[in-house]
Structures are given as C-alpha cells and as structure tokens.
C-alpha cells in the first residue's frame, strides 16, 4: 500500500516521478485492480505532502501511457494494459508477438478465397489485368479480445499452395517461408492514424470516434518480388508499438 515515507524529498529524483513509480508498482502488484479507482489528487497530495500540480503530472503521465483512465466527475480508474507490439520493426508473426506478451493468440478467418482483385490492389501486387490473387480476411485476438483486423492479398500464381492450409491454426508467414520464392524477407509499411469506421466498431468493439492505427504493408521475397499486400487496422486504445532506433557507428 502507499505510504508517505516512500517518497524521499532529499534525493535528486523529481517528486512526480517518484509518485508515478509508486503508483505503477501498486497497479502492477494488483493493489489497485483494473476498473478500480486510485486515490484522488487531494488524497495523494495530503498523503505525501506534495502539491496537486506534482500529483497531476504523475497521474497524467500514467494516463498517457495507458495505465490510468480519468473519467470526469467519477475519478481516475486503472485501465487495462495495452498490448505492446514490435510490429513496426520486426518480421515476426502476430502469434509470436502475442505469445511473447504472455497472452494467448487466436485468429478468426472471415474470408479466404481466390479472386480477381480490384485494379488498385492488382497494381500494388504488380499483377496484370485479370490475374488472380488470394484474399484473406482475418480477425486477430489476444485472450479472445479482438485487437486487429487484417485484409491480405497474395499473388495466386506464386502462392496457390497457401490455399491448402488452415490459417486459424497456422502462421501465414511460416507457410510462405517454406518456399524461398515466397518467404518474406523485407516489408515496407505506411502508418497512419484514422478514425474508427462502422467496420471497426462492428468487428473490434471499439467506440465511435476512437483512433485506429492503420498499417499498409508490402512484403517482398529475397529476389525483390512482391509477395504480400496487407491492410491492418489495430485498435488505438488497446495497442502500443515499440520501435528501437540506433545511431550508425
């Protein structure tokens, strides 16, 4: 439990940061459970003999990081932690990323067929007019919670063998990786924030007006041929994306 002696005013660590770390520790320990309120700003200010401005900064940072959710006239509640993804910097499957986060992945295949794609999709895949593509529409979940919708297109001539597999239990990247001509070795991604549509509200259970993190991905094999074109829509309120940038030596 929180205790006034846990904050040390005689060290060079900012008071707001000390309070933030204390609150975060108690949240992670389960002292304050998901959906429960934490002490008010006044209560924290009096408990630790610090200003409300300091308290507000600590609580604000935890809210910004997704640990807390402030509701006007009701209080500050512990939020469900977001799923941290390495999707932006790693050639990993969705299942691998979710397993690494300690959760159980599952996939619902909504559509899986061979089709003649629209002209814009065919152009993205480098297909000639009336060339076939494989279309895969999936809802992807963690602990049975929908967090992602993804539509994937593959050139049928190269990837026809994918049709023999069960994409609810198998990884698409692992399947493609069984042939050097279809193994994805490079991906280009266009990232933008867009507003949730009826499609997102219906499939992901997200509220109207909330943000969707949209990724448009083009995957290449080792020879530079386009193998995959995907449109992924992540719940902005349930996902964060981690990127590591290193300076060239």
C-alpha positions in Angstrom: 0.0 0.0 0.0 1.0 3.6 -0.5 2.9 5.2 2.4 4.2 8.7 2.9 7.6 7.5 3.7 8.0 6.1 0.2 8.8 9.5 -1.2 12.2 10.9 -0.4 12.5 14.7 -0.8 16.2 14.7 -0.2 17.3 12.9 -3.4 17.6 14.5 -6.8 14.8 12.3 -8.3 11.7 14.5 -9.2 8.8 14.1 -6.8 6.3 13.5 -9.6 8.5 10.6 -11.0 8.8 9.0 -7.5 5.0 9.1 -7.1 4.5 7.8 -10.7 6.7 4.8 -10.0 5.0 4.1 -6.7 1.5 4.2 -8.3 2.7 2.0 -11.1 4.2 -0.5 -8.7 0.9 -0.8 -6.8 -1.0 -1.2 -10.1 1.3 -4.0 -11.3 1.1 -5.7 -7.8 -2.7 -5.7 -8.1 -3.2 -3.4 -5.1 -5.4 -1.3 -7.5 -7.1 -3.7 -9.9 -8.4 -3.0 -13.4 -11.5 -0.9 -13.2 -10.9 0.3 -9.6 -10.1 3.9 -8.7 -6.9 5.2 -7.3 -6.8 7.9 -4.5 -7.9 11.3 -5.6 -5.4 14.1 -6.3 -6.3 15.7 -3.0 -5.8 12.5 -1.1 -2.4 11.8 -2.8 -1.3 15.4 -2.2 -2.2 15.2 1.5 -0.7 11.7 1.9 2.7 12.6 0.5 2.7 16.3 1.5 3.3 17.3 -2.1 1.5 19.8 -4.4 -1.5 18.9 -6.5 0.5 20.0 -9.6 3.1 17.3 -8.8 0.4 14.7 -8.3 -1.4 15.8 -11.6 1.9 15.4 -13.5 2.4 11.9 -12.2 -1.1 10.8 -12.8 -1.2 12.5 -16.2 1.9 10.5 -17.4 0.4 7.2 -16.3 -2.8 8.1 -18.1 -0.8 9.0 -21.3 1.0 5.6 -21.0 -2.3 3.8 -20.8 -2.2 2.7 -17.2 -5.0 5.0 -16.0 -8.2 6.4 -17.3 -9.7 9.6 -16.0 -13.5 10.0 -16.1 -14.9 13.4 -15.4 -16.8 13.7 -12.1 -16.1 10.0 -11.3 -12.4 9.6 -10.7 -9.3 8.0 -12.1 -9.5 4.3 -12.8 -6.9 1.6 -13.5 -7.1 0.8 -17.2 -6.5 -2.5 -19.0 -2.8 -2.5 -20.1 -2.3 -2.1 -23.8 -0.7 -4.8 -26.0 2.9 -3.7 -26.8 3.8 -4.8 -30.3 7.1 -4.9 -32.2 5.1 -5.0 -35.5 6.9 -1.8 -36.7 10.4 -3.2 -36.5 10.3 -7.0 -36.6 9.5 -9.7 -39.2 7.5 -11.7 -36.6 4.1 -13.3 -36.9 1.2 -11.9 -34.9 1.1 -15.2 -32.9 4.7 -14.9 -31.9 4.3 -11.3 -30.7 1.2 -12.1 -28.6 2.8 -15.2 -27.1 5.8 -13.1 -26.1 3.5 -10.7 -24.3 2.2 -13.6 -22.1 -1.2 -13.8 -23.8 -2.9 -16.4 -25.9 -3.4 -15.6 -29.6 -6.3 -16.7 -31.8 -7.5 -16.0 -35.3 -10.9 -16.0 -36.9 -10.8 -16.3 -40.7 -13.7 -14.3 -42.1 -13.0 -14.9 -45.7 -10.4 -16.9 -47.6 -10.7 -17.2 -51.4 -9.2 -16.8 -54.9 -10.4 -13.7 -56.7 -9.7 -11.1 -59.4 -8.6 -8.1 -57.3 -9.6 -4.5 -57.9 -7.3 -2.5 -60.1 -5.6 -0.7 -57.3 -4.9 -3.9 -55.4 -3.6 -5.6 -58.6 -1.3 -2.6 -59.1 0.1 -2.9 -55.6 0.9 -6.6 -56.2 2.3 -6.0 -59.6 -0.4 -8.2 -61.3 -1.5 -8.0 -64.9 -5.2 -7.4 -65.6 -7.4 -10.4 -64.6 -4.5 -12.2 -62.9 -5.8 -13.9 -59.7 -5.0 -13.1 -56.1 -5.6 -14.9 -52.8 -7.7 -12.8 -50.5 -7.6 -13.4 -46.7 -9.7 -11.5 -44.2 -8.9 -12.2 -40.6 -9.9 -11.0 -37.1 -6.9 -11.4 -34.7 -7.3 -11.7 -31.0 -5.4 -11.9 -27.7 -7.0 -13.8 -24.9 -10.2 -13.8 -27.1 -10.2 -10.0 -27.2 -10.3 -8.6 -30.8 -7.4 -6.2 -31.3 -6.7 -6.3 -35.1 -8.5 -6.7 -38.4 -6.3 -7.5 -41.4 -7.0 -8.0 -45.1 -4.2 -9.7 -47.0 -3.7 -10.2 -50.7 -1.2 -12.6 -52.3 -0.4 -13.3 -55.9 -2.2 -16.6 -56.7 0.3 -17.9 -59.2 3.2 -17.8 -56.7 1.2 -18.6 -53.5 -1.5 -21.1 -54.6 -0.2 -23.7 -52.1 -1.4 -21.4 -49.2 -5.0 -22.5 -50.0 -4.2 -25.9 -48.6 -3.6 -24.6 -45.1 -5.7 -23.7 -42.1 -5.0 -20.0 -41.3 -6.8 -20.2 -38.0 -4.1 -22.5 -36.6 -1.1 -21.8 -38.8 1.0 -18.7 -39.3 0.8 -17.3 -42.8 4.5 -16.1 -42.7 5.6 -19.6 -41.6 3.6 -21.1 -44.6 5.1 -18.6 -47.0 8.6 -19.3 -45.5 8.5 -22.9 -46.7 9.5 -21.8 -50.2 12.4 -19.4 -50.9 10.4 -17.8 -53.7 7.6 -16.7 -51.3 9.5 -16.2 -48.0 9.0 -12.6 -46.8 12.4 -11.0 -46.2 11.6 -7.3 -46.4 8.5 -5.3 -45.6 7.6 -1.7 -46.3 4.9 -0.2 -44.1 2.9 3.0 -44.3 1.5 4.0 -40.9 -1.3 6.5 -40.1 -3.9 7.2 -37.5 -7.5 7.1 -38.8 -10.9 7.4 -37.2 -12.8 4.2 -36.4 -15.5 3.3 -39.0 -18.6 1.2 -38.8 -16.4 -1.7 -39.9 -14.1 -1.3 -36.9 -16.9 -0.7 -34.5 -18.6 -3.9 -35.6 -15.6 -6.1 -35.7 -13.4 -4.7 -32.9 -15.9 -3.4 -30.5 -14.2 0.0 -30.5 -16.3 3.1 -29.8 -17.2 5.6 -32.5 -14.7 8.4 -32.9 -11.8 6.4 -31.4 -8.5 6.1 -33.2 -7.4 3.2 -35.4 -3.7 2.6 -36.2 -3.7 1.6 -39.8 -0.7 -0.2 -41.4 -0.4 -0.7 -45.1 2.3 -3.3 -45.7 4.0 -4.6 -48.8 6.1 -7.7 -48.3 9.0 -8.8 -50.7 10.9 -12.0 -51.2 14.6 -12.2 -51.4 14.5 -11.5 -55.1 12.6 -8.3 -54.6 9.3 -9.6 -55.9 6.0 -8.5 -54.1 4.5 -11.4 -52.3 2.1 -9.7 -49.8 -0.1 -6.6 -49.7 -1.9 -6.2 -46.4 -4.1 -3.6 -44.7 -4.1 -3.9 -40.9 -6.3 -2.0 -38.6 -5.3 -2.0 -34.9 -7.4 -0.7 -32.0 -5.7 2.5 -31.0 -7.0 2.2 -27.4 -5.5 -1.3 -26.9 -2.2 -1.3 -28.7 1.1 0.5 -28.5 4.0 0.0 -30.9 7.7 -0.2 -29.8 10.5 1.0 -32.1 14.2 1.0 -31.4 16.4 3.4 -33.3 20.2 3.1 -33.2 22.8 5.6 -34.4 25.0 4.3 -37.2 28.6 3.9 -35.9 
